[in-house]
Amino acid sequence: MQLKWLNSLIQVTPQQWDALFCNDDKNADNPFCRHAFLLALEQGGSVGAGGAKHHSGWYSQHLTLWQDDVLLAAVPGYIKSHSYGEYLFDWQIADAYRQYQLPYYPKWIAAIPFTPVTGPRLGVLSSNLTDSLLPHICAALKQRLGAQDFCSVQWLYNSAQLQQNLTGQGFLARHDVQFLWQNAGYRQFDDFLQQLDGRKRKQLRKERSRTAGFRIKTLHGNELSAAHWQAVIRCYQATYVKRSGHQGYISPQSFMALADTMPGNIVVFAAFAGASEDEMIAAALCFKSSDTLYGRYWGALIDAEHLHFELCYYQGIEYCISQGLRYFDAGAQGEHKLKRGFEPVLRYGSYLFADTPLSSAITAYFQQETAHLQAYRTAAMQALPYKKI
């Protein structure tokens, strides 16, 4: 058995990689772990690959285990020189390191870039290999941590089971809260509304009515023309420039690579100012699996709060109902999702830091943070708009 670090996914075939991440019922079609998704980020320059310097601060460093020429296991990994684009943020810890004049970067993370979606972070050729291979992977990570190749190891948005297994390997457990809409077998949007209390139901209908002046259209990946994609990218970049002063994490080249390689996983909810297809003024780009819709990238050329709610939430809920999808994961953060029926759920991360004077404080911080998040989740459940039974 041989361990190899890969600085680009071109070093493995799609068949080799996808055989690890698409071989069980639960994760068989998770779009973000697929070779096509990760390679699109590399080849489009959204992350750095091949050891080249790149402005994004993400550098591909995938961990793989081989038996002769057979790929047994892999972890999508990246060397980071900052903490942007992760969403399970560690800014407080980075600040503490800076105050103590300790190096915090580079760090290695097992994650999907710019994608706070729970999914497999350890792909194995057969699930019965997990228990035997994970110690080898953790030993390799600890060896590089000891050699000061990086200052910490972080697994972000992994499964609860993997977090438990990593805790057994000496990693610290960390948590986050996200909001998830769940389909209770609704036949139409009004069935969902009927489960809300009267005041919230009235509010949602009022918000939807305020977008009546726009033409709303659902476009699947194979229906998106080059002009559509250019409009989606313009909307995405315009919103990022206004919000963050840059044009967003995903490059136009990466978007177009995704358009070419993953059209079956892409859904866009778009708003048009008029009858022409050239008048797209807002768009929410989503990905889908067999049971989940994932809201990923939003953008608009105008300032329209209710249009955001319509495209990012209500159109997605309607789509899940019409397509029989069980879940709608609309992205990280956003307490405003609560009043629109998205329930608070726990998410998971695992961390290992080089030993420093801050080690015990970090352990205590994670424990306090988890207790706070669990209390917050309990309180948030009480704020859901559903009728009390």
VOPAGU-2260 file (C-alpha; in pm, 1 decimal, decimal comma):
REM VOPAGU-2260
SITE   aa  ch    i         X         Y         Z
SITE  MET   A    0       0,0       0,0       0,0
SITE  GLN   A    1     138,2     338,4    -102,3
SITE  LEU   A    2      34,5     692,4      -5,4
SITE  LYS   A    3      53,5     967,7    -267,9
SITE  TRP   A    4     -21,2    1339,5    -250,1
SITE  LEU   A    5    -172,5    1475,0    -571,4
SITE  ASN   A    6    -159,7    1842,2    -667,6
SITE  SER   A    7    -421,5    1797,5    -939,3
SITE  LEU   A    8    -706,9    1562,4   -1016,5
SITE  ILE   A    9    -570,4    1514,5   -1367,4
SITE  GLN   A   10    -342,7    1260,2   -1197,4
SITE  VAL   A   11    -637,9    1021,2   -1152,1
SITE  THR   A   12    -913,8     926,5   -1392,3
SITE  PRO   A   13   -1278,7    1015,7   -1328,3
SITE  GLN   A   14   -1353,5     643,2   -1305,3
SITE  GLN   A   15   -1089,2     587,7   -1036,0
SITE  TRP   A   16   -1199,6     885,3    -827,1
SITE  ASP   A   17   -1575,8     848,2    -860,7
SITE  ALA   A   18   -1556,8     478,4    -772,5
SITE  LEU   A   19   -1455,4     588,7    -422,0
SITE  PHE   A   20   -1716,1     858,2    -365,2
SITE  CYS   A   21   -2015,1     721,0    -555,9
SITE  ASN   A   22   -2027,1     362,7    -433,7
SITE  ASP   A   23   -2292,3     368,1    -160,2
SITE  ASP   A   24   -2662,0     443,7    -158,7
SITE  LYS   A   25   -2637,3     753,8      60,3
SITE  ASN   A   26   -2369,1     936,7    -138,7
SITE  ALA   A   27   -2401,4     772,4    -479,2
SITE  ASP   A   28   -2471,4    1097,6    -659,3
SITE  ASN   A   29   -2338,3    1372,1    -433,9
SITE  PRO   A   30   -2240,4    1623,4    -704,3
SITE  PHE   A   31   -1966,6    1804,3    -514,0
SITE  CYS   A   32   -1739,5    1506,1    -454,3
SITE  ARG   A   33   -1735,8    1412,1    -819,8
SITE  HIS   A   34   -1416,2    1432,7   -1020,1
SITE  ALA   A   35   -1591,3    1662,9   -1270,2
SITE  PHE   A   36   -1683,7    1923,5   -1006,9
SITE  LEU   A   37   -1342,7    1939,0    -841,8
SITE  LEU   A   38   -1154,8    1932,0   -1171,8
SITE  ALA   A   39   -1368,7    2218,9   -1304,5
SITE  LEU   A   40   -1249,4    2431,9   -1010,8
SITE  GLU   A   41    -887,8    2343,2   -1089,4
SITE  GLN   A   42    -897,7    2382,5   -1464,1
SITE  GLY   A   43   -1097,0    2705,3   -1443,1
SITE  GLY   A   44    -845,1    2857,5   -1203,3
SITE  SER   A   45   -1085,3    2884,7    -907,7
SITE  VAL   A   46    -830,6    2684,5    -708,7
SITE  GLY   A   47    -462,2    2640,9    -773,8
SITE  ALA   A   48    -336,0    2311,4    -915,5
SITE  GLY   A   49     -11,9    2166,2   -1037,2
SITE  GLY   A   50     187,3    2352,6    -773,3
SITE  ALA   A   51     139,1    2685,7    -950,2
SITE  LYS   A   52      83,3    2998,8    -747,0
SITE  HIS   A   53    -274,6    3116,8    -755,7
SITE  HIS   A   54    -457,8    3419,8    -625,0
SITE  SER   A   55    -734,0    3216,0    -459,3
SITE  GLY   A   56    -512,1    3081,2    -180,0
SITE  TRP   A   57    -645,9    2728,0    -238,0
SITE  TYR   A   58    -387,4    2475,7    -357,6
SITE  SER   A   59    -490,6    2121,4    -446,5
SITE  GLN   A   60    -326,6    1861,0    -223,2
SITE  HIS   A   61    -539,2    1548,3    -243,9
SITE  LEU   A   62    -442,1    1253,0     -25,3
SITE  THR   A   63    -463,5     910,5    -190,8
SITE  LEU   A   64    -389,3     549,9     -94,2
SITE  TRP   A   65    -299,5     290,9    -359,6
SITE  GLN   A   66    -251,6     -84,5    -377,7
SITE  ASP   A   67     -28,0    -122,0    -682,5
SITE  ASP   A   68    -229,4      60,3    -953,4
SITE  VAL   A   69    -561,6      39,3    -769,9
SITE  LEU   A   70    -683,8     354,1    -594,8
SITE  LEU   A   71    -817,7     236,5    -257,0
SITE  ALA   A   72    -898,9     563,8     -81,6
SITE  ALA   A   73    -883,1     939,5    -129,1
SITE  VAL   A   74    -949,9    1263,5      54,0
SITE  PRO   A   75   -1016,6    1586,2    -141,2
SITE  GLY   A   76    -765,5    1818,4      21,3
SITE  TYR   A   77    -624,5    2169,8     -10,1
SITE  ILE   A   78    -341,8    2371,6     136,3
SITE  LYS   A   79    -476,7    2708,5     249,6
SITE  SER   A   80    -301,0    3037,6     314,2
SITE  HIS   A   81    -614,1    3201,8     459,4
SITE  SER   A   82    -959,4    3103,4     588,2
SITE  TYR   A   83   -1186,1    3247,6     319,4
SITE  GLY   A   84   -1440,8    3031,3     140,9
SITE  GLU   A   85   -1466,7    2765,7     412,7
SITE  TYR   A   86   -1783,0    2872,0     604,3
SITE  LEU   A   87   -1698,5    2664,5     910,6
SITE  PHE   A   88   -1482,1    2959,4     996,9
SITE  ASP   A   89   -1184,1    2967,0    1233,0
SITE  TRP   A   90   -1110,8    3341,0    1239,9
SITE  GLN   A   91   -1114,4    3353,9    1622,6
SITE  ILE   A   92    -847,4    3087,5    1645,0
SITE  ALA   A   93    -638,1    3253,5    1373,7
SITE  ASP   A   94    -660,9    3583,8    1566,0
SITE  ALA   A   95    -547,0    3414,5    1887,0
SITE  TYR   A   96    -246,2    3266,9    1705,4
SITE  ARG   A   97    -160,9    3611,7    1569,6
SITE  GLN   A   98    -178,9    3765,1    1917,7
SITE  TYR   A   99      60,1    3498,0    2045,5
SITE  GLN   A  100     282,4    3551,3    1739,7
SITE  LEU   A  101     235,1    3189,7    1633,6
SITE  PRO   A  102     205,7    3080,4    1269,3
SITE  TYR   A  103    -145,4    2967,4    1173,6
SITE  TYR   A  104     -99,7    2917,2     801,1
SITE  PRO   A  105     -55,7    2718,2     590,2
SITE  LYS   A  106    -316,8    2464,9     692,1
SITE  TRP   A  107    -448,9    2154,6     517,5
SITE  ILE   A  108    -822,8    2105,8     490,4
SITE  ALA   A  109   -1035,1    1815,8     372,3
SITE  ALA   A  110   -1317,1    2008,9     211,4
SITE  ILE   A  111   -1501,2    2102,4    -104,5
SITE  PRO   A  112   -1390,3    2455,8    -196,7
SITE  PHE   A  113   -1647,4    2730,4    -142,0
SITE  THR   A  114   -1911,9    2462,4     -72,6
SITE  PRO   A  115   -2044,9    2428,3     284,2
SITE  VAL   A  116   -2232,9    2106,4     209,3
SITE  THR   A  117   -2210,6    1791,4     418,4
SITE  GLY   A  118   -2084,7    1494,8     219,7
SITE  PRO   A  119   -1821,0    1221,6     205,6
SITE  ARG   A  120   -1470,4    1348,1     279,5
SITE  LEU   A  121   -1308,6    1005,2     280,3
SITE  GLY   A  122   -1376,6     801,8     -31,4
SITE  VAL   A  123   -1301,7     428,3     -15,2
SITE  LEU   A  124   -1323,4     159,3    -279,5
SITE  SER   A  125   -1527,7     -54,3     -41,8
SITE  SER   A  126   -1696,1      61,8     279,8
SITE  ASN   A  127   -1547,6    -228,2     476,1
SITE  LEU   A  128   -1202,7     -75,0     420,4
SITE  THR   A  129   -1277,3     244,6     614,5
SITE  ASP   A  130   -1175,4     121,7     960,3
SITE  SER   A  131    -846,4     -22,9     836,5
SITE  LEU   A  132    -747,2     267,6     608,3
SITE  LEU   A  133    -839,9     568,7     823,2
SITE  PRO   A  134    -552,0     513,2    1070,8
SITE  HIS   A  135    -303,0     513,3     780,1
SITE  ILE   A  136    -448,2     839,4     650,4
SITE  CYS   A  137    -442,8    1003,6     992,4
SITE  ALA   A  138     -84,3     886,0    1048,7
SITE  ALA   A  139      21,2    1050,0     722,1
SITE  LEU   A  140    -148,8    1375,9     821,4
SITE  LYS   A  141      10,5    1370,4    1167,2
SITE  GLN   A  142     350,6    1305,5    1013,0
SITE  ARG   A  143     322,9    1612,4     791,7
SITE  LEU   A  144     189,0    1816,7    1083,5
SITE  GLY   A  145     491,7    1709,7    1289,0
SITE  ALA   A  146     722,1    1801,7    1001,2
SITE  GLN   A  147     565,4    2150,7    1005,1
SITE  ASP   A  148     444,4    2119,3     647,0
SITE  PHE   A  149     126,6    2281,0     777,9
SITE  CYS   A  150       2,7    2413,4    1111,4
SITE  SER   A  151    -329,5    2229,6    1139,4
SITE  VAL   A  152    -545,8    1963,8     974,9
SITE  GLN   A  153    -916,6    2035,6     933,4
SITE  TRP   A  154   -1199,5    1817,6     799,8
SITE  LEU   A  155   -1495,0    2041,0     714,5
SITE  TYR   A  156   -1860,4    1936,1     674,7
SITE  ASN   A  157   -1785,6    1567,6     712,9
SITE  SER   A  158   -2046,1    1317,0     828,9
SITE  ALA   A  159   -2127,6    1257,0    1195,3
SITE  GLN   A  160   -1983,9     905,6    1164,3
SITE  LEU   A  161   -1653,7    1027,9    1020,5
SITE  GLN   A  162   -1631,3    1292,3    1292,8
SITE  GLN   A  163   -1674,4    1017,4    1552,1
SITE  ASN   A  164   -1405,0     806,2    1386,0
SITE  LEU   A  165   -1167,3    1102,0    1367,5
SITE  THR   A  166   -1226,2    1181,4    1734,6
SITE  GLY   A  167   -1101,5     831,2    1802,0
SITE  GLN   A  168    -785,5     927,6    1611,2
SITE  GLY   A  169    -723,3    1228,0    1835,9
SITE  PHE   A  170    -904,4    1501,5    1642,9
SITE  LEU   A  171   -1112,4    1768,2    1817,2
SITE  ALA   A  172   -1483,3    1772,9    1730,7
SITE  ARG   A  173   -1646,1    2095,4    1619,1
SITE  HIS   A  174   -2000,5    2180,5    1511,7
SITE  ASP   A  175   -2204,9    2431,1    1316,2
SITE  VAL   A  176   -2575,5    2493,1    1257,6
SITE  GLN   A  177   -2728,8    2515,5     911,5
SITE  PHE   A  178   -3089,2    2526,0     792,3
SITE  LEU   A  179   -3249,8    2246,1     591,5
SITE  TRP   A  180   -3596,7    2230,1     432,9
SITE  GLN   A  181   -3755,4    1886,3     446,0
SITE  ASN   A  182   -4032,9    1765,5     219,7
SITE  ALA   A  183   -4315,7    1610,8     419,8
SITE  GLY   A  184   -4472,2    1452,7     113,2
SITE  TYR   A  185   -4627,8    1776,3     -15,0
SITE  ARG   A  186   -4808,6    1759,5    -350,0
SITE  GLN   A  187   -4799,9    2134,7    -416,0
SITE  PHE   A  188   -4662,7    2453,2    -259,8
SITE  ASP   A  189   -4993,9    2533,1     -94,6
SITE  ASP   A  190   -4974,4    2205,3     101,1
SITE  PHE   A  191   -4652,9    2337,7     255,5
SITE  LEU   A  192   -4813,3    2675,4     328,6
SITE  GLN   A  193   -5101,9    2506,6     507,5
SITE  GLN   A  194   -4856,8    2365,8     761,6
SITE  LEU   A  195   -4751,5    2718,0     864,5
SITE  ASP   A  196   -4928,8    2931,8    1119,0
SITE  GLY   A  197   -5160,4    3192,8     970,3
SITE  ARG   A  198   -4935,9    3496,1    1016,2
SITE  LYS   A  199   -4631,1    3332,0     856,3
SITE  ARG   A  200   -4842,1    3190,2     573,7
SITE  LYS   A  201   -4970,8    3538,7     496,4
SITE  GLN   A  202   -4616,3    3681,5     504,3
SITE  LEU   A  203   -4484,5    3423,9     255,6
SITE  ARG   A  204   -4771,6    3485,9      15,3
SITE  LYS   A  205   -4713,3    3859,7      40,2
SITE  GLU   A  206   -4341,3    3819,6     -35,0
SITE  ARG   A  207   -4415,2    3605,8    -338,7
SITE  SER   A  208   -4669,8    3854,4    -470,8
SITE  ARG   A  209   -4403,2    4127,0    -479,3
SITE  THR   A  210   -4216,6    3946,9    -756,5
SITE  ALA   A  211   -4520,0    3924,9    -985,6
SITE  GLY   A  212   -4371,9    4186,1   -1220,0
SITE  PHE   A  213   -4084,8    3956,3   -1318,1
SITE  ARG   A  214   -4087,5    3653,5   -1544,2
SITE  ILE   A  215   -3954,9    3360,3   -1341,6
SITE  LYS   A  216   -3819,4    3057,9   -1524,3
SITE  THR   A  217   -3665,7    2724,4   -1421,8
SITE  LEU   A  218   -3379,6    2616,0   -1649,0
SITE  HIS   A  219   -3204,8    2280,6   -1629,3
SITE  GLY   A  220   -2841,3    2247,2   -1725,6
SITE  ASN   A  221   -2913,1    2114,8   -2073,8
SITE  GLU   A  222   -3148,5    2409,2   -2136,9
SITE  LEU   A  223   -2892,8    2677,6   -2053,3
SITE  SER   A  224   -2749,2    2845,7   -2359,7
SITE  ALA   A  225   -2411,7    3019,1   -2369,3
SITE  ALA   A  226   -2599,1    3349,4   -2339,1
SITE  HIS   A  227   -2783,3    3220,5   -2031,7
SITE  TRP   A  228   -2454,0    3123,4   -1870,9
SITE  GLN   A  229   -2301,4    3462,4   -1941,6
SITE  ALA   A  230   -2602,8    3625,5   -1775,9
SITE  VAL   A  231   -2580,5    3396,2   -1472,0
SITE  ILE   A  232   -2210,0    3479,3   -1436,6
SITE  ARG   A  233   -2277,6    3854,2   -1468,5
SITE  CYS   A  234   -2537,5    3834,1   -1191,4
SITE  TYR   A  235   -2304,0    3631,2    -968,1
SITE  GLN   A  236   -2010,7    3866,5   -1017,5
SITE  ALA   A  237   -2218,9    4182,4    -971,4
SITE  THR   A  238   -2347,6    4063,9    -634,3
SITE  TYR   A  239   -2000,3    3964,2    -513,0
SITE  VAL   A  240   -1852,0    4298,1    -619,8
SITE  LYS   A  241   -2120,0    4482,0    -424,8
SITE  ARG   A  242   -2090,8    4258,3    -118,4
SITE  SER   A  243   -1720,3    4174,7    -102,4
SITE  GLY   A  244   -1535,4    4392,2    -350,4
SITE  HIS   A  245   -1427,4    4101,7    -571,5
SITE  GLN   A  246   -1592,7    3901,3    -849,3
SITE  GLY   A  247   -1655,8    3584,3    -651,6
SITE  TYR   A  248   -1475,4    3259,3    -587,6
SITE  ILE   A  249   -1588,1    3069,7    -897,4
SITE  SER   A  250   -1429,1    3181,3   -1223,7
SITE  PRO   A  251   -1625,1    3204,8   -1550,4
SITE  GLN   A  252   -1403,6    2927,0   -1685,8
SITE  SER   A  253   -1503,0    2698,2   -1397,5
SITE  PHE   A  254   -1870,8    2773,9   -1449,7
SITE  MET   A  255   -1841,1    2684,4   -1817,5
SITE  ALA   A  256   -1654,6    2363,1   -1734,7
SITE  LEU   A  257   -1939,9    2266,3   -1500,4
SITE  ALA   A  258   -2186,9    2349,5   -1775,9
SITE  ASP   A  259   -2005,5    2106,7   -2006,4
SITE  THR   A  260   -1948,0    1819,5   -1764,3
SITE  MET   A  261   -2238,8    1829,0   -1515,3
SITE  PRO   A  262   -2551,7    1958,7   -1694,0
SITE  GLY   A  263   -2767,4    1686,8   -1539,1
SITE  ASN   A  264   -2692,1    1816,7   -1189,7
SITE  ILE   A  265   -2759,3    2186,3   -1257,1
SITE  VAL   A  266   -3082,5    2383,3   -1207,9
SITE  VAL   A  267   -3112,3    2761,7   -1241,5
SITE  PHE   A  268   -3403,7    2970,9   -1116,9
SITE  ALA   A  269   -3386,9    3291,2   -1319,7
SITE  ALA   A  270   -3579,7    3618,7   -1323,9
SITE  PHE   A  271   -3623,0    3819,9   -1642,5
SITE  ALA   A  272   -3725,7    4183,4   -1668,4
SITE  GLY   A  273   -3919,1    4120,6   -1989,4
SITE  ALA   A  274   -4005,7    3862,0   -2248,4
SITE  SER   A  275   -3656,0    3845,7   -2397,9
SITE  GLU   A  276   -3406,7    3582,9   -2285,6
SITE  ASP   A  277   -3145,6    3861,9   -2294,5
SITE  GLU   A  278   -3306,4    4037,0   -1997,6
SITE  MET   A  279   -3204,3    3806,7   -1711,8
SITE  ILE   A  280   -3162,1    4025,0   -1403,9
SITE  ALA   A  281   -3124,9    3765,8   -1127,1
SITE  ALA   A  282   -3040,8    3397,8   -1092,7
SITE  ALA   A  283   -2996,5    3126,7    -831,4
SITE  LEU   A  284   -2776,7    2841,9    -953,6
SITE  CYS   A  285   -2841,0    2510,4    -778,5
SITE  PHE   A  286   -2713,7    2154,9    -798,7
SITE  LYS   A  287   -2922,6    1845,4    -739,5
SITE  SER   A  288   -2879,2    1482,2    -645,5
SITE  SER   A  289   -3144,2    1210,3    -647,3
SITE  ASP   A  290   -3297,3    1334,1    -320,2
SITE  THR   A  291   -3158,2    1683,8    -249,3
SITE  LEU   A  292   -3151,8    2028,1    -408,0
SITE  TYR   A  293   -2847,7    2236,9    -313,5
SITE  GLY   A  294   -2872,4    2614,7    -340,4
SITE  ARG   A  295   -2524,9    2739,0    -429,6
SITE  TYR   A  296   -2469,0    3064,9    -619,3
SITE  TRP   A  297   -2694,7    3371,3    -619,0
SITE  GLY   A  298   -2659,3    3696,5    -806,5
SITE  ALA   A  299   -2865,8    3993,3    -924,3
SITE  LEU   A  300   -2817,2    4305,9   -1132,0
SITE  ILE   A  301   -3076,6    4496,5    -928,4
SITE  ASP   A  302   -3139,5    4539,6    -558,0
SITE  ALA   A  303   -3446,8    4321,8    -495,8
SITE  GLU   A  304   -3483,1    4160,7    -152,9
SITE  HIS   A  305   -3800,9    3970,4    -232,0
SITE  LEU   A  306   -3660,2    3845,1    -560,1
SITE  HIS   A  307   -3380,0    3686,3    -356,8
SITE  PHE   A  308   -3633,6    3508,2    -135,3
SITE  GLU   A  309   -3829,5    3394,1    -440,9
SITE  LEU   A  310   -3537,5    3251,4    -637,5
SITE  CYS   A  311   -3325,1    3120,3    -350,8
SITE  TYR   A  312   -3601,8    2970,9    -134,5
SITE  TYR   A  313   -3956,1    2953,4    -271,7
SITE  GLN   A  314   -3867,8    2838,5    -622,6
SITE  GLY   A  315   -3643,4    2572,9    -468,9
SITE  ILE   A  316   -3918,1    2451,0    -236,5
SITE  GLU   A  317   -4160,6    2432,6    -527,8
SITE  TYR   A  318   -3903,6    2243,2    -731,9
SITE  CYS   A  319   -3843,4    1988,2    -454,3
SITE  ILE   A  320   -4218,2    1930,3    -424,1
SITE  SER   A  321   -4270,7    1890,0    -798,9
SITE  GLN   A  322   -3966,0    1662,6    -841,5
SITE  GLY   A  323   -4019,2    1459,1    -525,6
SITE  LEU   A  324   -3687,8    1562,9    -367,2
SITE  ARG   A  325   -3665,7    1507,8       7,5
SITE  TYR   A  326   -3438,1    1795,9     107,4
SITE  PHE   A  327   -3347,9    2150,4      11,0
SITE  ASP   A  328   -3007,5    2258,1     142,8
SITE  ALA   A  329   -3002,0    2630,0      67,3
SITE  GLY   A  330   -2647,7    2699,2     189,5
SITE  ALA   A  331   -2465,7    2821,2     497,7
SITE  GLN   A  332   -2578,7    3073,9     756,8
SITE  GLY   A  333   -2903,2    3267,3     715,9
SITE  GLU   A  334   -3123,1    3268,3    1023,2
SITE  HIS   A  335   -3389,3    3426,9     801,2
SITE  LYS   A  336   -3441,4    3077,6     657,6
SITE  LEU   A  337   -3615,2    2978,9     981,3
SITE  LYS   A  338   -3931,5    3178,2     912,1
SITE  ARG   A  339   -3944,2    3016,8     567,7
SITE  GLY   A  340   -3959,0    2665,2     704,7
SITE  PHE   A  341   -3592,6    2560,8     703,7
SITE  GLU   A  342   -3511,3    2360,2    1016,9
SITE  PRO   A  343   -3183,2    2400,7    1212,1
SITE  VAL   A  344   -2953,6    2098,4    1179,8
SITE  LEU   A  345   -2607,3    2024,1    1316,8
SITE  ARG   A  346   -2304,1    2005,2    1089,2
SITE  TYR   A  347   -1965,6    1859,0    1174,1
SITE  GLY   A  348   -1594,7    1928,6    1153,9
SITE  SER   A  349   -1277,0    1772,2    1295,6
SITE  TYR   A  350    -950,4    1951,9    1379,7
SITE  LEU   A  351    -595,5    1866,7    1476,1
SITE  PHE   A  352    -348,1    2140,9    1568,7
SITE  ALA   A  353      23,7    2134,1    1629,7
SITE  ASP   A  354      91,7    2153,0    2002,4
SITE  THR   A  355     112,9    2517,5    2118,6
SITE  PRO   A  356      39,6    2715,7    2436,9
SITE  LEU   A  357    -311,9    2763,7    2292,8
SITE  SER   A  358    -397,2    2392,8    2270,2
SITE  SER   A  359    -598,1    2366,2    2592,1
SITE  ALA   A  360    -777,9    2694,6    2521,4
SITE  ILE   A  361    -883,1    2570,4    2175,1
SITE  THR   A  362   -1020,6    2248,8    2325,8
SITE  ALA   A  363   -1223,6    2447,9    2579,2
SITE  TYR   A  364   -1342,6    2687,5    2307,9
SITE  PHE   A  365   -1474,7    2404,6    2090,9
SITE  GLN   A  366   -1658,3    2252,4    2386,4
SITE  GLN   A  367   -1818,7    2584,6    2478,0
SITE  GLU   A  368   -1906,3    2652,7    2114,2
SITE  THR   A  369   -2077,0    2314,7    2080,2
SITE  ALA   A  370   -2282,9    2370,2    2395,2
SITE  HIS   A  371   -2386,4    2712,9    2267,2
SITE  LEU   A  372   -2482,7    2578,6    1924,0
SITE  GLN   A  373   -2686,5    2295,8    2072,6
SITE  ALA   A  374   -2875,8    2544,8    2289,2
SITE  TYR   A  375   -2921,4    2773,0    1988,9
SITE  ARG   A  376   -3055,9    2487,9    1777,8
SITE  THR   A  377   -3308,9    2400,4    2049,2
SITE  ALA   A  378   -3425,6    2762,8    2067,7
SITE  ALA   A  379   -3436,3    2792,6    1688,7
SITE  MET   A  380   -3662,4    2488,6    1663,9
SITE  GLN   A  381   -3915,3    2681,2    1871,2
SITE  ALA   A  382   -3903,1    2970,6    1623,0
SITE  LEU   A  383   -4006,7    2760,6    1323,1
SITE  PRO   A  384   -4329,0    2886,1    1157,6
SITE  TYR   A  385   -4507,1    2550,8    1159,1
SITE  LYS   A  386   -4834,1    2509,2    1342,6
SITE  LYS   A  387   -4788,0    2386,4    1697,1
SITE  ILE   A  388   -4948,0    2048,7    1754,4
